[in-house]
Amino acid sequence: MRDRGFSDRPGRLGRRGFLAAGLGGLALAALPGVAAAQAVRFFRIGGGPPGGTLFAAAGWISAAISNPPGSRPCEKNGSCGVPGMIALAQSTEGALANLRALREGAFDAAIAYADMAHDARLGKRAFAAAGRFADLRALAALSAESLHIVVRRGGPVRGIADLRGRRVAVGAEAVGSASLADLVLRLHGVSRGQYRAVSLNPEAAANAFADGGVDAMIFLARPPAGVARQVMEDHGGVLLGIAPAKAKAAIKADPFLAATEIPAAAYGGNAVPTLGVAPVLLARESLDADLVAAMSRALWLAMRSSASHPLDPATFDAAQIGRRGVPLHPAAQAFRDALLREAAESAPR
């Protein structure tokens, strides 16, 4: 089952788009030490499970920052990525696996939810045994992912409280969507042990839902998510909403959450109130500053030229990037500072 999001090709930016970006000296100033031609560098990004939007986002980012040797230059309708880079999106069980692999050096960058990144940096909760990941840094913020709660249309489950005693697919990891599902269920009077949590990634959960192996799916995704769309179109799935009072209580328990809604246009029908949390592209602070500056530029250009992208639209619009959970990498911060200076200098007087 394929995710249908991010279908455009962000690694390409036409000459007109490049010139309209108004980079001038900013692009060069942000890239000290990056040569015009260089040896191939492979760059591994931890994404998420196949069928999930974190994996799709990692694929989009990989395309945006890649620029293999021999590619046409950006200003000639070629690649606007980092010269010599071939970035690879890696499938994983999820954000927890990504953070562990990043810490161990298996990945150069990884995507994780802001609350988990915060916990990893401080060595809290799921990361207490490993201790502080003190040099964890953010490169960019992604658009918030929404909690999807999918049940069978016309079935016995009409509200979240009806999931008591039911089999609920909550994700392959014990954190992320699983911990958020547990929080939401507790707020609706369904404590742990009163439902059967089934650890499945989104694709496997969709298959289990179709076969009757689970009664509900709870997962985080950026709508419209291909897995959710297919379950609803082909297997009679319907979304359950979270009432504002329950959402407020959840945010009090976890301040990295935000009240949001799944828009009506995502899957048809009505808009559905729910909770959201922002994923963040992460790396170690030791990642080369010139490389981070080049990646920031490539992502900025790709975002400006793409009609559909996974990045938070405001990720380059301010000196900070909101609820990211960890500090920005110094080179990513410097790139944003340069953008703000360029905008201020070019503003009408």
N, C-alpha and C positions, 0 to 999 in steps of 0.2 A: 504494500500500500504506500503510495508516494504522497509526500506532502506537496501541495500545489502552490505554496507560497514562494515569493521571491523568484519569479520566473525570468525576470529581465537579466541582462548581462552587464553587471556593474563594473566589470574590469575595463570596459571600453568607454571612452568619452570623446565625442567628436571635436574637431578643431574649433568649431564655433563655440561649443560649450566651454572648452579650455580657455579661449580668449575672453569669453564673457565672465569667467570666474574672477577676473580682476586680480590675479595673483601677483604679477609683476615681480618685484624683488622679494616679496614675501616667500614665495615658493623656494627660492634659492637660499634665502636667509634662514629658513627653517630646516634646511638640509645640509649643514656643514659636514664635510667629509664624505658625503655620499657620491661616489664616482659615477660618471656617465655609463661606464661599462665595468662590470665586475663579475666575479665567479658566481656560479649558481649557489644560492642559499635556499635550503629547504626549511620551511617554517611550519611547525605542527600546532594546530589549534584544536583543543578539546571542545567538542560540541555537545552532543547528547545522543539519546537513542534514536535510531532510524524511525521516521514517521513523526518525530517531534519538531517543534519550531526552533529549538535551540540548535539542533543539528543543521536545519536549513539556514539559520542565521550564520553559523560557522562557515557554511559553504559560500554564502554571499560575501562574507568578509574575506575569505580566502581568494575568491575571484577578484575582489576589489584591490587587494594589496599585491597580487601576483603580477609579475612582469618578467617573463623568462627571457634569457638572452636571445637576441634576434628578433624580438618583437618590434613592431613599428612604434615610433615615439608617440606620446600622448597628443602632441599638437598636429600629428598627421593621422588622426583617427585611429591611433593605436592604443596600447595599454597605458594607463595612468598609474599603474602600481609601482612598487619599489623595484628599481632596476636590479635584475639578476635574481629576484625572489620567486620561488614556487611555493605557495602556501597550500597546505593540505588540511582539510577538515577531517577530524577523527571522530568516529562514532564511539560513544561511551554509554555507561548506564545512566549518567546524569551529572548534575552539578557537583555532587559530593566526590564522585570519581574524578571529575575534572580538577578539583582543587587538590586532591591528593596527588594526582599525576603531575600537576604543575609544581608542587612542592618537591617532588622526587626528581624533577628534571626531565620527565618523559615528554612533556609538552613545552613549547615556547610561550604559548598563551592559552587561555581557556576562558570559557563562559560559565558564569555561576550567578545565582541570585544574590542581590545586594545583602540580604540578611545573613546568608551563609558566608559570603565574603567577609562580612563584619565579624562573625563568630570565628572564622578561620584565623583572621589577623590577630584576634585577642586570645585564641586558644580556648574558646568556650563551647559548651554543649557537645555537639558531635565531634569537636576538634580538641577537646580537653586533654585527651591522652597524648596527642601529637604535640601539644604546646603551641605557643604563639607563632604565627606565620608573619613575622614582623615586617618583612620587606615586600608584602603583597601590595600591588598598586593597580589602579584602574587606568585603562587606556581610552575607553569610550563607554557610554551608557547606551543600552538598547531600549527599544520601546517596551513598555510594561507588558507582561504576559498576564492573561486573565484566567481565573480559576473556572474551569468547565466542569459542571456536574451534570452528567448525562444519564438519564434513566429511560425506560421504555414508555413510549406514548400509550396512554390508555391502560397502563399496568397499575399494580397496587401501590406503587410509590408515587405519591402526589406531592410530597414535600420532603425536605431534608430529614425531618424527624422520623419519617417512614422508613429510613434506611436501617433502623434497629433490626438486628437479626438477619440482615442481608449481606450478600457477598459484594464487596466493593473493591474494584481495581484502583489502586492508589499510587502506582508508579513503582519502578524497580528498586528505588532506594528508600531508606528509612527516614530521609529528610526531604526537603523540597515540597513537592505536591503531597507526599504522604503526611508530613507533619502539619501542613496547612489543612489537609482534609480532616485530620484528627481534631485540630482546633475548631474548625467549623462544625463538625459533628457534635463535639462537646457543648458548644454554644447552643445547639438545638436539642440538648438533653440526651444525646447518644454517646455514652462514654466508651473509652477503649475497652474492648472485651464484649461490648454489646453489638458489635458488627464484625464481620470477618474481613479483615484487610488482606487483599490478594496483591502480591508484588509482581506487577507486570508492566513492561514498557508500553507506550501508547499503541503500537501496532499489535502487539500480543493481546492487549486489553480489548482492542476493537474486535479481534477474532473471537475472543472469549465471550464478548457481549453478543456477537452475532450467533454464536453456538449455544447461548444460554448458560455459559459457564460462570458469568457474573451478572449481578442485577443492576450494577451501576458502574460508571467510570468517573473518576475524579482526577483531573490533570491540569497542569498549567500549559498554556499555549497562547500564542499571538493570533487572534482571530483575523481572518478565517483560517482555521487549521484544517488541513486535508483530512486527517483522521476523524475529526469531529464531523466534518461535512459528510464524509462517506457513511459514518454510523447513522447520522440523522436521515440521510437520503435513502440508504439501502436497508437499514435495519430498524427503522422506527424509533430512533432515539429522539429525545426532547431534553432541553436544558431546564434545570431548576435554578431559580434565582435566590439571592441572599438578601433578606430584608435589611433596610438601612440600620435599624437598631442592632442587629446581629453583626453587621459589617463594622459599625462603630466599636462594638465590644472587641472584635477581632483586632482592629487597629490599635486599641488600647493595649492589648496583649502583645502585639508585634508592630512597633511603629514603622517598620519598613513596608508594611502593607498600605494600600490605598483603596478607597472605594472607587469603583469604575463600573462600566457596563459593557456587555457584548452587544455591539450595534445590531439593529434589525437586519441591516444589509449583509451581515456576515453569513447568516445561514437561512435568512427568510424568517418571517414571523415577527414577533415583537422583540424590542431590546430587553436584555436580561441583566438586572443588577447583580454585581458580583464583586470580588476582590481582585486586586492586581498587585504584582511585585515586579520590580525592574531587574532584568538580567544585566550583567556588566561584563565587558571584555577586560580580562585581567592578565597581568604579567608580573614578573619580579622587578624590583627597582633596578637590579643589575642589568636588565636588558639594555643593550646599547642605545644611548640617547639619540644618536643620529638615525638609527633604525626606527626608533619610536616616532621621531619627527617625520620621517618619510612615510611611515604607516599612517600617521595622523593626517597628513596631506592627502594620501591616496583615499582614505575613507571619506574625507571631507569632499573631495572631488566626486567620488562615486555617489555619495548621498545627494549632492546637488544635481546630478545628471540622471538619477533613478526615480521613476514614478512609484516604485514599490521597493522599500528597503527596510531592514529590521532595526535601524538605528533610531534612537530617540531624536526627533527633529530638532530639539534644543541642545543636543549634546555639544555643539560647537558654538552656540550662541551666547554663552556666558562663561565667565572665568571658572565657574564650578559646574558640575553636572548632576546636581541634585542628590537623591538618596542612593548613592553608589556604594555605601558601606565601608569604603576604604579611600585613602587619599589618591589623588591623581599622580601618575608617574611624572617626575619633574619635566621631562621633555614634552609630554602631552599637555602639561600646564603651560609650558612656554609657547607651544603652538597656539593654544587658545588666546594667550596674552597677545601674541603677534597679530592674530585675527582681529582682536578688539582694537588694537592700535591702528591697524590698517583701516578698519571701518571708521574710526574716529577722524583719521586724517583725511579720508575721502568724503566725509559728510559735508553737505553744503554749509557754507558759513554765512 
